Amino acid sequence: MNAQQKKNRLIILTLFAMTLIPFLIALLFKAKPELLQGQTNYGRLIVPPVLTEAAELTGFDSFSSENIQELSAHWLIVNVIPHQDCNEVCLDALHKTRQLQLMLNKDLPRTRRVALLLDNPDPKLAEAWWKDEKALLRVKPSPSFLNKLNGIQPGGLPDGALLLMDPLRNLMMQYNPGFDPYKVKSDLTHLLKISQIG
């Protein structure tokens, strides 16, 4: 084999490696997404996303039961209320998501706010939590939905936790209590920009 043939073979092997290496790296990150550094999102991605069903959420009150279809085909901003009482952290989270939705401007119609009541609070007590809320949907989860939530965070979600659900009903992002609504807005705006649904 002369020098030119060796050079040609080396070029072919180099080109093959250049096409194969990015593919192998992509497979690695698909298998282990936690290896990705420099993420631009502020919330914690739920990997893999948790698929839910429409029948797993029911209205807590008559307004929510009558408007439960609003949960379909929208991005959902879900305030989690895990106990029978909504404490200051919980009330603050409800206030922040109200402000967050107003900050979305033209994207506001693509979203809905939801209060997810994991326990059964007294309806009269609960009325005080959202006395000025006209569009907030209040829903109760089924046992299967609760099992899925426990899979996201064993031991349960704390007061003031926030979840994002996509229009295909995937729980896909989580925020801890005390979240910054501007950072949630940044994530949600990015998701709405790249989303072809909802």
Secondary structure, DSSP 8 states (H G I E B T S, - for coil): --HHHHHHHHHHHHHHHHHHHHHHHHHHHHH-GGG--S---SSEEEEEEEE--GGGEEESSHHHHHTGGGGTTSEEEEEEE-SSS--HHHHHHHHHHHHHHHHTGGGGGGEEEEEEESS---HHHHHGGGTT-SS-EEEEE-HHHHHHHHHHSTT---TT-EEEE-TT-EEEEEE-TT--HHHHHHHHHHHHHH-S--
